[in-house]
Amino acid sequence: MGREVASLCESGYRRAELALGVDREGGAYGDAVVYGGFSEVPECEVDCIVDFSHHTAAPELLAFARQRRIPTVVATTGHTEEEKALIEEASLEIPVFYSANMSLGVALLVELARSAAVAMPDAEIEIIEKHHNRKLDAPSGTALMIADALIEARPGSYVNLGRECHGKRTPEEIGIHAIRMGNIVGEHEVIIGTNSQTITLKHEAHSRALFAEGAVAAAEFLVGCPKGLYDMKSLIKGAASDAALV
């Protein structure tokens, strides 16, 4: 993903320029200098950090960002509760963007699903997510992010993973089903249905470049924001506000 971000910067996407890279395992990111750790990074002009590393890097990453007062996009997933607490703590001093999925399309899917859950309070909702056979976590962080938005829209709802037991589903149930096979980049489908109609919302990733695009867009959004914790919902609202002003 770091190389995807570097490639976007080289192409001039959103006028972003790559200043430098940090990679414990080394690697090349275009013409940018790559350091083995944050302690090696000299004083330099950097507008924003985009993190696509590993969740265990959070303590070192956030300590560096807070020390240098640099806005940070945390695009890594799988954080522990302790690491999430560090992200929230950092947001008290600097702008931090954190999302389980950096796709703008997925962000729109979440908002559409939330709206449908409110508009159709009696509808039953199921989530189906598909990924390649090498993905370790199930359900995906994105499926859980969608479920969290639905539960926020419908207090009292709960998630049922896989539905193994016998018995009728409850009105409060939100089912999540995970499929792992082949080389599927990522698909998320939300099915909202009543006895008389069904709405299907689906997002399909064609390449991993879309996550880099979302991260760069998040960085562009974050620069100039006051300290605080931001997410894709913030980005979508910001884009909608800008469009209304044009």
N, C-alpha and C positions, 0 to 999 in steps of 0.2 A: 504493500500500500504506500510505503514511503516513495518508492520509485514511480508509482502512479501519480502521486502529488507532484513529484519533480517533473514528470513528463508534461503535466498540465501547465506548470509554470513555464516550461520551455516553449509551450505552444501559445503562451500569452493569455491563457484563460483568466478572465476577470482582472487582467493586468497584474496578476500576482507574479512575484519574483522570489525565487528560492535563495535565501541568504546563506544558509549552512545546514548541515545535518548532524545528528547525534545517533550513533549506532554502535552498540557494544560489540557486535559481531563484525563490524566493518561493512563495507559495501560502497558502491558508487552511485551517486545521485546527480547525474548530469555533470556540470562543471563546478558544483558546490563543494566546498571543503567539508569533509565528514570527520567528526571527532568521536573518540571512543567513549566519552562520558561527559557529563555536564561540567565537571570540574575543569575540563580542558578548554572550555569555550571562553574566548577572550571577550572583553567589552566590545560590543558592536551594535549597530543600528538594526534592531529587529522589531517589527510591528506586532507579530503574533506567532505563537508556537502552535503547530499542529502535531498532535501525538497519535501515531498509529503503531505503537510499539507493543508493549505487553503490560497487563494491569499491574504487575509487580514493580514496574518502573515508577508508579505513582508517587511514592514518597520523595524520590530524588528529583523527579520532574517538577513537582509542585513546589518543592523547596527552592529550586532554581528560579522558577517563574515568579514566586513571591519575592525573592531576593532582588531580582532584576526588574520587578514590577511590569511583567510582560503578560498581556492577555493570552489565554491558553484555550485551545480547542482539544478536549479529551475525546478522541475518536476511537479509543480502545474499549473493549468490552470485557466482561468477566470479573469486574472488581468485587473484592470482598466488602463486607460492611465497614470494616476499618478503613479501607481505601476510599470508599464512598464518603466517609466522614472527613477524610483529608481533603477531598474535592470540595465539599461544602465549606470547610474551614478556610480553604484558599479563596473561595468566592467572597469571603468577608473583606478581603484585601485587594483582589484583582478581579477583572471580568473572566469568568470561566464558562465555557460552552461544553455541555455534556449531554450525550444522547446515545442510546443503545443502537441506533441506526442512523447513519449520516446521509441517507438518501432523501432528497427533496420529495421524490415521488412517494416514498413510504410515509413521510410526514403528512402529505396530503391525504393518503389513505387513512391514516389515524384520525385526522380531523373529520373526514367524510363518515367514517364508522361511528365516531362519537356523535355526530349530528343525527345519523340514522337511528342510533340507540335512543336518543332523546325524542325524536319525532315519532318513533314507533315503539312505545314503551311495552307493548304486549308481545313484540316479536321475539322469537328465539334466535340466538346468535351462536355460530360456530366459527372457529378459526382453523384453517389448514395451512401448514407451512411445510415447504419442501427445500431440502438442501443436499449438497453432495455427500457422498458416503464417508468423507473424511472429517466432517464436522463433529465435534465432541459433545457439545451441549444440546440438550433437547428438553423442553422446547427451546426455540431460538429466543435470544434477547428481544428481537423485534416482535415476535408473537406475544411475549409477556408485556411489551410496551403497549401493544394494541389492547390487550386485555386490561391493563391498568387504566387506559383511557376509557374503556367501556364501563369498568367498575366505578370510575369517577362520575360518569354520566348516569350510572344506575347504582346508587348506594345500596348495599345489601347483596349484590351479586357476588359470585365466587367462581373460581376456575376449576374445571374438571379436566384433568390431563388424561387423554387416551380412552376414557370411559370403559373401564374393565368390568365393573359390577353389573349385576342384573337389576332391572327396575326402570321405572319411568323417569325421564329427566325432569328436573324441577324448573319452574319459571325463572329462578335466579341463576341458573347454571349457564356458564360460558365455556363451551367445549374447545379444547385445543388438541390438534392431532399433528404429530410430527412424522414426516417421511424423509428417509435418508437413502439416496441411491444415485449412482452414476456421477455425473459432473455438473449437477444442477447448481447454478450460482446462487439462486435464492428466489423463492416464490412465496407470496403471502396472500391468502384469500380469506375474506370475511364474508360469511353468508348470513343474511338477516332475513328471516322468513316468518310469515304468519300462515293461517289456514287458507288465505286467499291470494297471497303474493309473496314473491321472493326477490330480494335484491342481492346481487353479488358484486363485491368490490375486490379487485385483484391487482396486485403489483408484481411484475416480473423483472428481475434484474438480468440484463443481457451480458454484462461484464462488471468486473469489480471497479471499473473506472468511475461508476456513478457515485461510489462512496467517497472517492477523492474529490469529485466535483462538489459534493455536499460539504465536505470539510473545508475546501477553499472558500465556498460561499459563506460558511459559518465564520471563517476567519475575517472575511471582508465585513461581515455584519458586526463582529465583536469589536473591531478596532474603533475606538471612540465611545464605546459603551461604558457606563459607570460600573464600579465593582458590583458583583452579583453573580448569580447562577442562572444561566440561560440554556435553552434547549431548542429543538426544531420547531416547537410551537411558537417560541419567541421569534424565530427567523421567519416563519410563515406570516405571522401578524405584522412583522416589520415590513415585509415585502408588500403585503396588502395595503398598509398605510402609505408606503411610497407610491404605489400605483394610484391610490385615491388622490394624491397630491398633484400628480402629473396632469 
